[in-house]
Structure formats: C-alpha cells, structure tokens
C-alpha cells in the first residue's frame, strides 16, 4: 500500500489514538457521524485519517454530555458561528433540566426527612369571581416560565387600559398534566361590562363548593400540597373538577422562596 494510504490508521490504532473503542467507531460510522476515510474493498478493513481524530473526540465528548445524535451531527456540519449557537441552545436545555432535577432532589430530601407533610384540607363555598386573563401553552415543566410570560403580557395591558384589578394574581390549571397544557394567568377584576383590551380576555368563574389548602414554601414543592388536597377529595367520595386554582397570596416579589404562600382550591362535584 503506497502514497496517501501510508498516512491512514487502522481502526484499532485510530481508536487507541482517540481513546475510543472500535465498537464506538463502528457505531458512529453506522450513524453516518464519522465515516472511515477508506474501506478496503477486498477485506472490509476500515482506515481513518489522523485529521479525523478531532471529530471523533468531539463526538465522544458530546455524547458523554448526553447530547442527542442528531444535534451532534448538526454541530459537526455547522460553521463556527452556527456551531456555537447550537451548543448554547443545548447548554440552556441542560441548565433547565438541572434546575428541574435540583427541585426534585429537594422534594425527595423533604420527604425523606419528614415524610409526607401534613396539610389542613377544608371544604368551603367559593364566591363567584370575574377575571381578566391571558392564556399560555406549555409543557408541565415550563409552567413557571409560562406563567411569568403571561403575567408579563396581562399586567401591562391592564395598566395601559387603565383597568383596575385586585391583587393577588391567580393561576388556573388543568387537573390532567398532559405533554402540552394550557394555563390561565388571571387578575381579579370588579364586576362590570367587558372592555375591549387587546390581548386580554374576560372569564366569569361561578360560585360553588371547593376543597382548599394553603402551601408555604417553594412552588417546586406544590405537588405535595396537590397530593394532600386530591387525596382528601377522593377519600370523602367527592369529584374534583378542573381547573385547579392557585392564588399567590405571597409571591416572589414579596418574600424569599421558603416564605411564599399559595392557596390551592379545587372545585368539587358530588357535594
């Protein structure tokens, strides 16, 4: 074998150079992420060029960070500016996943230390209310960001229109958390005729029986309160109705995360 082939490395030597396994290199070739520089037509032996080491090492590094193979393929094919943008997007997704995992960790720690916390669940009659609302669609893990975006649209719109509203803000949520949900950001408003305010809708919530409890602490631990609330509803033979309602009695602008106060109510059927 002469000429340019003298510069090629067998798959075994190339694997050792890149601190990869032969199996990994074959897998990358099958996925069309990193094809051999040459395949011997007679023997099927695979050869790689030393200049392919950077791509091989990049693939292994990004896989170790759990990046999807499709993203890795786009990264390798991109120009430097596009590559940086792709990696920044993945960084942001990873940061959000870490944030959610950290919240789950804190929830597990609380459960491990004290078991399921006790919540006082009561039954009461809720008066009818009128709300100015905006709606957002999101994944369940994105509720916080979606609510913030909705509030960022609703309150300025009410302010520009000179419309009065009565704090605190409410959030209305479906009971079934599917892959994509619609949430409602709601500001209580006085009774009166509907006004035309761009981007704002009006919602009348009728009076009726509800189950209620109050959660003290981070929003990431609200599932504990929902667990207690729904368990109490079912134990009493009642039927929970959507939407669940959260009233942010003490919000992030007023207190530290551990001091947040949220009232949860769920409308009831079968009362």
C-alpha positions as CSV (number, residue, x, y, z in Angstrom):
1,X,0.0,0.0,0.0
2,X,1.7,3.3,-1.0
3,X,1.0,7.0,-1.3
4,X,-1.7,8.6,0.7
5,X,-2.8,5.2,2.3
6,X,0.5,5.2,4.3
7,X,-1.0,8.1,6.3
8,X,-4.1,6.2,7.2
9,X,-4.5,4.4,10.5
10,X,-6.3,1.1,11.1
11,X,-9.5,1.3,13.1
12,X,-7.7,-0.2,16.1
13,X,-4.8,2.3,16.1
14,X,-7.2,5.2,15.5
15,X,-9.4,4.0,18.4
16,X,-6.4,4.0,20.7
17,X,-5.4,7.4,19.5
18,X,-8.8,8.9,20.3
19,X,-9.3,6.8,23.5
20,X,-12.4,5.3,22.0
21,X,-13.4,1.7,21.3
22,X,-13.6,0.0,18.0
23,X,-17.3,-0.6,18.7
24,X,-17.9,3.1,19.2
25,X,-16.2,3.9,15.9
26,X,-18.3,1.3,14.1
27,X,-21.4,2.8,15.7
28,X,-20.5,6.3,14.6
29,X,-20.0,5.0,11.0
30,X,-23.3,3.3,11.0
31,X,-25.0,6.5,12.1
32,X,-23.1,8.4,9.4
33,X,-21.5,10.6,12.0
34,X,-17.9,9.6,11.2
35,X,-17.3,7.5,8.1
36,X,-13.9,5.8,7.6
37,X,-11.5,7.6,5.3
38,X,-11.2,4.3,3.4
39,X,-12.7,0.8,3.5
40,X,-10.6,-1.9,1.8
41,X,-12.9,-3.4,-0.8
42,X,-11.3,-6.8,-0.5
43,X,-11.1,-7.2,3.2
44,X,-13.6,-4.7,4.6
45,X,-10.9,-3.3,6.9
46,X,-11.6,0.3,7.9
47,X,-8.9,3.1,7.9
48,X,-9.1,6.5,9.4
49,X,-7.0,9.7,8.7
50,X,-5.3,11.4,11.7
51,X,-7.2,14.5,10.8
52,X,-10.4,12.8,11.8
53,X,-9.4,12.5,15.4
54,X,-10.8,15.9,16.3
55,X,-14.3,15.0,15.0
56,X,-14.1,11.6,16.8
57,X,-13.1,13.1,20.1
58,X,-15.8,15.8,19.7
59,X,-18.5,13.2,19.1
60,X,-17.4,11.2,22.2
61,X,-17.3,14.4,24.3
62,X,-20.8,15.5,23.3
63,X,-22.2,12.0,23.7
64,X,-20.8,11.9,27.2
65,X,-22.8,15.1,27.8
66,X,-25.9,13.2,26.7
67,X,-26.4,15.4,23.6
68,X,-28.7,13.7,21.0
69,X,-27.0,12.2,18.0
70,X,-29.0,14.5,15.6
71,X,-27.6,17.5,17.5
72,X,-24.1,16.2,17.3
73,X,-24.4,15.7,13.5
74,X,-25.7,19.3,13.1
75,X,-22.8,20.5,15.3
76,X,-20.1,18.8,13.2
77,X,-21.6,20.0,9.9
78,X,-22.1,23.6,11.1
79,X,-19.8,26.6,10.6
80,X,-18.2,28.0,13.7
81,X,-20.9,30.6,14.4
82,X,-23.7,28.2,13.9
83,X,-21.9,25.6,16.0
84,X,-21.6,28.0,18.9
85,X,-25.3,28.8,18.7
86,X,-26.3,25.1,18.6
87,X,-24.1,24.4,21.7
88,X,-25.5,27.4,23.6
89,X,-29.1,26.1,22.9
90,X,-28.1,22.7,24.3
91,X,-26.4,24.4,27.3
92,X,-29.7,26.2,28.1
93,X,-31.7,23.0,27.8
94,X,-29.3,21.2,30.1
95,X,-29.4,24.1,32.6
96,X,-33.2,23.8,32.7
97,X,-33.0,20.1,33.2
98,X,-30.6,20.5,36.0
99,X,-32.9,23.1,37.6
100,X,-35.8,20.6,37.5
101,X,-33.7,17.8,38.8
102,X,-32.5,20.0,41.7
103,X,-36.1,20.8,42.6
104,X,-36.9,17.0,42.5
105,X,-33.9,16.4,44.8
106,X,-35.1,19.0,47.3
107,X,-38.6,17.4,47.2
108,X,-37.1,13.9,47.9
109,X,-35.0,15.3,50.7
110,X,-38.1,16.8,52.3
111,X,-40.0,13.5,52.0
112,X,-37.0,11.5,53.3
113,X,-36.6,13.7,56.4
114,X,-40.2,14.2,57.4
115,X,-42.4,12.0,55.2
116,X,-45.5,13.5,53.5
117,X,-46.1,16.9,55.2
118,X,-49.5,17.4,56.8
119,X,-51.8,19.9,55.1
120,X,-55.1,21.1,56.6
121,X,-57.7,20.5,53.9
122,X,-61.0,22.2,54.2
123,X,-64.3,22.3,52.3
124,X,-65.8,25.8,51.7
125,X,-68.1,27.6,49.4
126,X,-66.2,29.9,47.0
127,X,-67.9,33.1,45.7
128,X,-68.2,33.8,42.0
129,X,-65.3,35.8,40.6
130,X,-64.6,37.8,37.5
131,X,-61.1,37.8,35.9
132,X,-59.1,39.4,33.2
133,X,-57.0,36.6,31.7
134,X,-54.4,35.6,29.2
135,X,-53.6,32.0,28.3
136,X,-50.3,30.3,27.6
137,X,-49.5,26.8,26.3
138,X,-46.5,24.9,27.7
139,X,-45.1,21.6,29.0
140,X,-45.8,20.9,32.6
141,X,-42.1,21.5,33.4
142,X,-42.4,25.0,31.9
143,X,-45.3,26.3,34.0
144,X,-43.3,28.8,35.9
145,X,-41.8,30.4,32.8
146,X,-45.1,30.4,31.0
147,X,-46.9,32.0,34.0
148,X,-44.2,34.7,34.1
149,X,-44.7,35.3,30.4
150,X,-48.4,35.5,30.7
151,X,-48.2,37.9,33.7
152,X,-45.8,40.0,31.6
153,X,-48.5,40.4,29.0
154,X,-51.5,40.7,31.2
155,X,-50.5,43.4,33.8
156,X,-49.0,45.9,31.3
157,X,-52.1,45.5,29.1
158,X,-54.4,46.3,32.1
159,X,-52.1,49.2,33.0
160,X,-52.2,50.7,29.6
161,X,-56.0,50.5,29.5
162,X,-56.3,52.0,33.0
163,X,-58.2,48.9,34.1
164,X,-58.4,48.2,37.8
165,X,-57.6,44.8,39.2
166,X,-57.4,43.4,42.7
167,X,-54.2,41.5,43.8
168,X,-53.1,38.8,44.1
169,X,-52.8,37.1,40.8
170,X,-54.4,33.7,40.3
171,X,-53.3,30.7,38.1
172,X,-55.8,28.2,36.6
173,X,-54.5,24.8,35.6
174,X,-55.9,21.6,34.2
175,X,-56.0,18.6,36.5
176,X,-54.5,16.3,33.9
177,X,-50.9,17.2,33.1
178,X,-50.5,16.0,29.5
179,X,-47.5,16.7,27.3
180,X,-48.8,20.2,26.4
181,X,-51.2,22.1,28.6
182,X,-53.0,25.4,28.6
183,X,-52.6,27.6,31.7
184,X,-54.5,30.7,32.5
185,X,-53.0,33.8,34.2
186,X,-55.8,35.6,35.9
187,X,-56.2,39.0,37.6
188,X,-59.4,39.5,39.7
189,X,-61.4,42.5,38.4
190,X,-64.5,44.2,39.8
191,X,-67.9,43.3,38.3
192,X,-68.9,45.2,35.2
193,X,-69.2,45.1,31.5
194,X,-66.4,43.5,29.5
195,X,-64.0,46.0,27.9
196,X,-62.0,45.6,24.7
197,X,-58.4,45.3,25.8
198,X,-56.0,43.9,23.1
199,X,-54.6,40.5,24.2
200,X,-56.9,40.2,27.2
201,X,-60.0,38.0,27.7
202,X,-62.6,38.0,30.4
203,X,-63.6,35.0,32.5
204,X,-66.5,34.5,34.9
205,X,-65.9,31.8,37.4
206,X,-69.2,30.7,39.1
207,X,-69.7,30.3,42.8
208,X,-69.5,26.8,44.2
209,X,-68.0,24.3,46.6
210,X,-64.3,23.8,46.7
211,X,-61.6,21.9,48.6
212,X,-58.8,24.2,49.8
213,X,-55.4,24.1,51.4
214,X,-52.5,26.5,51.8
215,X,-48.9,25.7,50.8
216,X,-46.0,27.5,52.4
217,X,-42.7,27.3,50.6
218,X,-41.3,27.0,47.0
219,X,-43.5,26.5,44.1
220,X,-41.5,23.4,43.2
221,X,-43.0,21.7,46.3
222,X,-46.6,22.4,45.3
223,X,-47.0,18.7,44.2
224,X,-47.0,17.9,48.0
225,X,-50.0,20.2,48.5
226,X,-51.8,18.8,45.5
227,X,-51.2,15.2,46.8
228,X,-52.8,16.1,50.1
229,X,-55.7,18.0,48.5
230,X,-56.7,15.4,45.9
231,X,-56.3,12.6,48.4
232,X,-58.7,14.3,50.8
233,X,-61.2,14.9,48.0
234,X,-61.2,11.3,46.9
235,X,-61.3,10.0,50.5
236,X,-64.5,12.0,51.0
237,X,-66.1,10.5,47.9
238,X,-66.1,13.8,46.1
239,X,-65.2,14.5,42.5
240,X,-62.5,17.1,41.6
241,X,-63.3,19.4,38.8
242,X,-61.0,21.4,36.6
243,X,-59.5,23.9,36.6
244,X,-57.4,23.8,39.8
245,X,-56.8,27.3,41.1
246,X,-53.7,28.7,42.7
247,X,-53.9,32.1,44.5
248,X,-50.5,33.6,45.1
249,X,-51.0,35.2,48.5
250,X,-47.3,36.0,49.0
251,X,-45.3,36.0,45.8
252,X,-41.7,36.0,44.8
253,X,-41.6,39.8,44.7
254,X,-42.6,40.0,48.3
255,X,-40.7,37.2,50.1
256,X,-37.9,34.6,49.9
257,X,-38.7,31.3,48.2
258,X,-39.2,29.5,51.6
259,X,-41.8,32.1,52.6
260,X,-44.0,32.0,49.6
261,X,-47.7,31.4,50.4
262,X,-50.1,29.8,47.9
263,X,-53.7,28.9,48.4
264,X,-54.9,26.0,46.3
265,X,-58.6,25.3,45.6
266,X,-60.2,22.6,43.5
267,X,-63.9,22.9,42.5
268,X,-66.0,19.9,43.6
269,X,-68.7,17.8,42.1
270,X,-70.9,15.4,44.0
271,X,-71.4,17.7,47.0
